[in-house]
């Protein structure tokens, strides 16, 4: 998640492309490639709020999904969604053609790759990490994969829990042209947009830059609504004006932080669901780390990270990142 979220009213699934009809004269190798991408055995590691929905969509597309998570409840949900739960990450690797990981942090990704993927996955498997992690770790994992004769991509997502369940995620993919080509059919089963951002690490770079922008614009949107309220403007009136004016943003028109205004969002549910503020803080910290490494100046991103750190540190129950408007009133 990290993610820019889809409206909670947008639940239409994105269908997996139907298999192409066999053409006269196709050779055995081409027929095998069609079969591989239309129905493959996939290891899926990490079945949390995002990964559970993603694995379910792969199974729905007809793939043989071998799923693993440390949570028994997550494994039960995966079974109900058509996946085959296994008792370890190593067990999930047997005979797979693709490995998808959706894990909390770079340390978890490196550990799973070292202990399970490199140890047990076939060298021919395409490795797809959909976690949101730091750029350096993404590049390090890809380099380790190349050392094992394997191809890997980093493919973090935008869209949130609702989009993960509906199959309408956006994937930002870093990797070689060949690796992207192999990963794209599997990613398309889980999303509506699969974009090749560049070499390994470029997917993570795109994700953290996008979420830095989202975090800063959400705070600015919240400030504008609070100021409008204090100046005597009704929230709906301000929305009607700003949503068609130069101040318009996704944070306003698709994810309005004010209840009862615009499309349905977590604000209409006491800021429950959606993209947790603690995850926004995680992404902002990753962006600040990358900015320091790259020598980039990001004062708005730094201030957004400070404000979200204060918001998350207040000890309140977990809420959506748009709930930061509460601190401005």
C-alpha positions as CSV (number, residue, x, y, z in Angstrom):
1,X,0.0,0.0,0.0
2,X,1.2,2.3,-0.3
3,X,-0.5,3.7,-1.8
4,X,-2.8,6.1,-3.5
5,X,-6.1,4.5,-2.8
6,X,-9.0,3.9,-5.1
7,X,-12.4,5.2,-4.1
8,X,-14.2,2.6,-1.9
9,X,-17.0,2.7,-4.6
10,X,-14.7,1.4,-7.2
11,X,-15.0,-2.3,-6.8
12,X,-15.3,-3.5,-10.4
13,X,-12.7,-6.3,-11.0
14,X,-10.2,-6.0,-13.8
15,X,-10.5,-9.3,-15.8
16,X,-7.5,-11.4,-16.6
17,X,-6.9,-11.3,-20.4
18,X,-8.4,-14.4,-21.9
19,X,-6.0,-16.9,-23.5
20,X,-5.3,-16.3,-27.1
21,X,-6.8,-18.9,-29.4
22,X,-4.1,-21.2,-30.9
23,X,-3.0,-20.1,-34.3
24,X,-2.3,-22.5,-37.1
25,X,1.4,-23.3,-37.4
26,X,2.4,-22.3,-33.8
27,X,5.4,-24.3,-32.6
28,X,5.7,-26.3,-29.5
29,X,7.7,-23.6,-27.7
30,X,5.2,-20.9,-28.4
31,X,2.3,-23.2,-27.3
32,X,4.2,-23.9,-24.1
33,X,4.7,-20.1,-23.5
34,X,0.9,-19.5,-23.9
35,X,0.2,-22.3,-21.4
36,X,2.7,-21.1,-18.9
37,X,1.3,-17.6,-18.7
38,X,-2.3,-18.6,-18.8
39,X,-2.1,-21.2,-16.1
40,X,1.0,-21.4,-14.0
41,X,2.1,-22.6,-10.6
42,X,2.9,-19.6,-8.4
43,X,4.4,-19.3,-4.9
44,X,2.8,-16.4,-3.0
45,X,4.5,-15.4,0.2
46,X,2.8,-12.8,2.5
47,X,-1.0,-12.9,2.8
48,X,-1.8,-9.7,4.7
49,X,-4.4,-7.1,3.8
50,X,-2.9,-6.6,0.4
51,X,-1.3,-10.0,-0.3
52,X,-4.4,-11.9,0.5
53,X,-6.5,-10.2,-2.2
54,X,-3.7,-10.4,-4.7
55,X,-3.2,-14.1,-4.2
56,X,-7.0,-14.6,-4.5
57,X,-7.0,-12.8,-7.9
58,X,-4.2,-15.0,-9.2
59,X,-6.2,-18.1,-8.2
60,X,-9.3,-16.6,-9.7
61,X,-7.4,-16.2,-13.0
62,X,-6.8,-20.0,-13.0
63,X,-3.3,-20.1,-11.6
64,X,-2.2,-22.8,-9.2
65,X,-1.2,-20.6,-6.2
66,X,0.8,-22.1,-3.4
67,X,0.4,-19.7,-0.5
68,X,2.3,-19.2,2.7
69,X,2.0,-16.8,5.7
70,X,2.8,-17.0,9.4
71,X,-0.9,-16.3,10.2
72,X,-3.3,-19.3,10.3
73,X,-6.2,-17.0,9.6
74,X,-4.5,-15.7,6.5
75,X,-3.9,-19.2,5.3
76,X,-7.5,-20.2,5.9
77,X,-8.7,-17.2,3.9
78,X,-6.3,-18.1,1.1
79,X,-7.7,-21.6,1.0
80,X,-11.3,-20.2,0.8
81,X,-10.1,-18.0,-2.1
82,X,-8.9,-21.0,-4.1
83,X,-5.2,-21.1,-3.1
84,X,-3.4,-24.1,-1.7
85,X,-1.9,-23.2,1.7
86,X,1.5,-24.8,2.5
87,X,3.4,-25.0,5.8
88,X,6.6,-23.1,4.8
89,X,8.0,-20.7,2.3
90,X,10.3,-23.4,1.1
91,X,7.4,-25.8,0.5
92,X,5.7,-23.1,-1.7
93,X,8.7,-23.1,-4.1
94,X,8.3,-26.6,-5.5
95,X,8.0,-26.5,-9.3
96,X,6.9,-22.9,-9.5
97,X,7.1,-20.7,-12.5
98,X,6.7,-17.4,-10.6
99,X,7.3,-16.3,-7.0
100,X,5.4,-13.3,-5.6
101,X,6.3,-11.7,-2.3
102,X,4.3,-9.1,-0.4
103,X,6.2,-8.5,2.9
104,X,6.4,-5.7,5.4
105,X,10.0,-4.5,4.9
106,X,13.3,-5.0,3.1
107,X,14.7,-7.2,5.8
108,X,11.9,-9.6,5.4
109,X,12.3,-9.7,1.6
110,X,16.0,-10.4,1.9
111,X,15.5,-13.2,4.5
112,X,12.8,-15.0,2.4
113,X,14.9,-14.8,-0.7
114,X,18.0,-16.1,1.0
115,X,16.3,-18.8,3.1
116,X,13.6,-20.0,0.7
117,X,13.6,-18.5,-2.8
118,X,17.2,-19.0,-3.7
119,X,17.3,-22.3,-1.8
120,X,14.3,-24.0,-3.3
121,X,12.7,-22.1,-6.3
122,X,13.6,-23.4,-9.8
123,X,16.2,-21.1,-11.5
124,X,13.7,-20.6,-14.3
125,X,11.1,-18.9,-12.0
126,X,10.5,-15.2,-12.4
127,X,10.8,-13.4,-9.0
128,X,8.3,-10.6,-8.4
129,X,8.6,-8.6,-5.2
130,X,5.5,-6.4,-4.6
131,X,6.5,-5.2,-1.2
132,X,7.3,-1.5,-0.6
133,X,10.9,-1.4,0.4
134,X,14.0,0.8,0.1
135,X,15.6,1.1,-3.4
136,X,19.0,-0.2,-2.2
137,X,17.5,-3.4,-0.9
138,X,15.5,-3.9,-4.1
139,X,18.7,-3.6,-6.2
140,X,20.6,-5.8,-3.9
141,X,18.0,-8.6,-4.1
142,X,17.9,-8.4,-7.8
143,X,21.7,-8.6,-8.0
144,X,21.7,-11.6,-5.8
145,X,19.1,-13.2,-8.1
146,X,21.3,-12.6,-11.1
147,X,24.1,-14.3,-9.3
148,X,21.8,-17.4,-9.0
149,X,20.9,-17.2,-12.7
150,X,17.4,-15.9,-12.0
151,X,15.4,-12.9,-13.1
152,X,13.8,-10.6,-10.6
153,X,11.6,-7.4,-10.7
154,X,10.5,-5.0,-8.0
155,X,6.8,-4.3,-8.5
156,X,5.3,-2.2,-5.6
157,X,1.7,-1.3,-5.9
158,X,-0.7,1.6,-5.7
159,X,-4.4,1.2,-5.0
160,X,-4.9,0.0,-1.5
161,X,-6.8,-2.9,0.0
162,X,-10.0,-2.4,-2.0
163,X,-8.1,-2.4,-5.3
164,X,-6.0,-5.5,-4.2
165,X,-9.3,-7.3,-3.7
166,X,-10.9,-6.0,-6.8
167,X,-7.8,-6.6,-9.0
168,X,-7.5,-3.0,-10.0
169,X,-4.0,-2.2,-8.6
170,X,-1.3,-0.2,-10.4
171,X,2.1,-1.9,-10.5
172,X,5.3,0.1,-10.9
173,X,7.9,-2.3,-12.2
174,X,11.7,-2.2,-12.0
175,X,13.7,-4.8,-14.0
176,X,15.1,-5.7,-17.3
177,X,12.9,-5.7,-20.4
178,X,13.0,-9.5,-20.4
179,X,12.1,-9.8,-16.8
180,X,9.3,-7.3,-17.2
181,X,7.9,-9.3,-20.1
182,X,7.8,-12.4,-18.0
183,X,6.3,-10.8,-15.0
184,X,3.7,-8.7,-16.8
185,X,1.1,-11.5,-17.3
186,X,1.0,-12.4,-13.6
187,X,0.8,-8.7,-12.6
188,X,-2.0,-8.1,-15.0
189,X,-4.1,-10.8,-13.2
190,X,-3.9,-8.6,-10.1
191,X,-4.1,-5.0,-11.5
192,X,-5.4,-2.7,-14.2
193,X,-2.1,-1.0,-15.0
194,X,1.3,-2.5,-15.2
195,X,4.0,0.1,-16.0
196,X,7.7,-0.6,-16.6
197,X,9.5,2.1,-14.7
198,X,13.1,1.1,-15.7
199,X,15.8,-1.1,-14.3
200,X,15.8,-2.8,-10.9
201,X,14.9,-0.4,-8.1
202,X,13.0,1.9,-10.4
203,X,9.7,0.5,-9.3
204,X,10.5,1.3,-5.7
205,X,11.7,4.7,-6.7
206,X,8.5,5.5,-8.5
207,X,6.4,4.2,-5.5
208,X,8.1,6.3,-2.8
209,X,8.1,9.5,-5.0
210,X,4.4,9.0,-5.7
211,X,3.6,8.5,-2.0
212,X,5.7,11.4,-0.9
213,X,3.6,13.5,-3.2
214,X,0.4,11.9,-1.9
215,X,1.4,12.5,1.7
216,X,2.2,16.2,1.2
217,X,-0.9,16.9,-1.0
218,X,-3.2,15.2,1.6
219,X,-1.9,17.4,4.3
220,X,-2.4,20.5,2.1
221,X,-5.9,19.3,1.2
222,X,-6.8,18.9,4.9
223,X,-5.4,22.4,5.7
224,X,-7.5,23.9,2.9
225,X,-10.7,22.4,4.1
226,X,-10.0,23.4,7.7
227,X,-9.2,27.0,6.7
228,X,-12.3,27.2,4.4
229,X,-14.4,26.0,7.4
230,X,-12.9,28.6,9.7
231,X,-13.6,31.3,7.1
232,X,-17.3,30.3,6.9
233,X,-17.3,28.2,3.7
234,X,-19.3,25.0,3.8
235,X,-17.2,22.0,3.0
236,X,-19.4,21.0,0.1
237,X,-19.3,24.4,-1.4
238,X,-15.5,24.6,-1.2
239,X,-15.3,21.1,-2.7
240,X,-17.6,22.1,-5.6
241,X,-15.3,25.1,-6.3
242,X,-11.8,23.7,-5.7
243,X,-12.5,20.3,-7.4
244,X,-12.9,22.1,-10.8
245,X,-10.3,24.8,-10.1
246,X,-6.5,25.0,-10.1
247,X,-6.3,23.6,-6.5
248,X,-7.9,20.3,-7.6
249,X,-6.0,17.1,-6.6
250,X,-6.6,13.4,-6.3
251,X,-6.6,13.8,-2.5
252,X,-9.6,16.1,-2.9
253,X,-11.7,14.6,-5.7
254,X,-11.0,10.9,-5.1
255,X,-10.1,10.6,-1.4
256,X,-11.7,13.6,0.3
257,X,-10.7,13.8,4.0
258,X,-14.1,15.4,5.0
259,X,-17.1,13.1,5.7
260,X,-20.0,13.4,3.3
261,X,-18.2,15.2,0.6
262,X,-17.2,13.7,-2.7
263,X,-16.9,9.9,-3.3
264,X,-17.2,7.6,-0.4
265,X,-13.9,7.4,1.5
266,X,-12.6,6.3,4.9
267,X,-13.6,9.7,6.2
268,X,-17.2,8.5,5.9
269,X,-16.3,5.6,8.2
270,X,-14.5,7.5,11.0
271,X,-11.3,7.1,9.1
272,X,-11.3,3.3,9.3
273,X,-10.0,1.2,6.5
274,X,-8.1,2.5,3.5
275,X,-4.4,3.2,3.8
276,X,-3.2,3.3,7.4
277,X,-1.4,6.5,8.5
278,X,1.5,4.3,9.9
279,X,2.0,2.9,6.4
280,X,2.1,6.4,4.9
281,X,4.8,7.3,7.5
282,X,6.7,4.2,6.5
283,X,6.7,5.3,2.8
284,X,7.7,8.9,3.7
285,X,10.6,7.6,5.7
286,X,11.7,5.5,2.8
287,X,11.4,8.6,0.6
288,X,13.5,10.7,3.0
289,X,16.2,7.9,3.2
290,X,16.3,7.8,-0.6
291,X,16.5,11.6,-0.8
292,X,19.5,11.7,1.5
293,X,21.2,9.0,-0.5
294,X,20.5,10.8,-3.8
295,X,21.4,14.3,-2.4
296,X,17.9,15.5,-3.2
297,X,16.2,18.4,-1.4
298,X,12.7,17.5,-0.3
299,X,11.5,20.1,2.3
300,X,7.8,19.4,1.8
301,X,8.4,15.6,2.0
302,X,10.4,16.1,5.2
303,X,7.6,18.2,6.8
304,X,5.0,15.7,5.8
305,X,7.1,12.9,7.4
306,X,7.3,15.0,10.6
307,X,3.6,15.7,10.7
308,X,2.7,12.0,10.1
309,X,5.3,10.9,12.7
310,X,3.5,13.2,15.3
311,X,0.1,12.0,14.2
312,X,1.0,8.3,14.4
313,X,2.8,8.9,17.7
314,X,-0.3,10.3,19.5
315,X,-1.3,6.8,20.6
316,X,-4.7,6.9,19.0
317,X,-6.1,3.7,17.3
318,X,-4.9,3.0,13.8
319,X,-6.7,5.2,11.2
320,X,-6.5,6.1,7.6
321,X,-3.8,8.6,6.6
322,X,-6.5,11.2,5.7
323,X,-7.4,11.2,9.4
324,X,-4.5,13.6,9.9
325,X,-7.2,16.4,9.4
326,X,-8.1,15.8,13.0
327,X,-4.8,17.3,14.1
328,X,-5.6,20.6,12.2
329,X,-9.0,21.3,13.8
